[in-house]
Amino acid sequence: MRACKQPNGMVKAARLVCGPAAFFMGATLAPASACAVGLETIQQCGSDTACLGRLETAALRESSGAAKREGAQLTLQFGLHPASRFVDQPPQTHVYLGRLDGVLLHIVRVAAPSHPPAYWLVGESGQPPLRVDALPSGGPGGRHFVVASGHVLALYQRSGPRLSLQYRFEAATGLSWAVKSWREDGAAVRLEWIWPEAAAACPGQPSQGSLQLRDGPYGWDFVPQPPRRCTP
């Protein structure tokens, strides 16, 4: 695995992955020179415009021409597949961040002042881009990823070049999720939840806890079950 140069000039092989190690059986290969950007690298930038700009500059360079910026327009095109275009319409802006490690999709951040950012996930086989409301967390092998946005949790599965929503759960309003880790075989993801208003919503209900979303004989489900509001 060759190391990739970070936007600040530091070399960090652990979070930017290049070459065959970044792919799994059945995935569409990215350009040979493309590096994958780590989730932590994006999170460290937050909403810092200068930091995000450095990430885009590095990602455009590593894309081998598959991603291009022409003024307000960002274009991603892989092979002969139709291009995906994103046009800045101030105050809304788009930033290309590269191919996301663990998810194996290219990621475009879209944001406007006073609004939380969202993300477009772009594959390399011509499928329409997928918009998600938070950064995805990929499981081992790149077959699954979860998106935790506020009280909503969604699990997606890749089958060849296609993505499908496998599980979606809306928890009680006010509860929020945090993705902790994936099981090594990718069949379960460990989660933590925080619900500051738990006692008011259901007397005796703890305000935080942990659980797993697991793939079982009847499909994906929580173990144990997440908290819910008390029924009247």
Salt bridges, closest charged atoms under 4 A:
GLU40 OE1 - ARG15 NE 3.28
GLU56 OE2 - ARG69 NH2 2.89
GLU62 OE1 - ARG2 NH2 3.52
ASP88 OD2 - ARG69 NH1 3.31
ASP88 OD1 - HIS94 ND1 3.06
GLU124 OE2 - HIS106 NE2 2.55
GLU170 OE1 - HIS151 NE2 3.81
GLU170 OE2 - ARG168 NH1 2.66
ASP185 OD1 - ARG183 NE 2.95
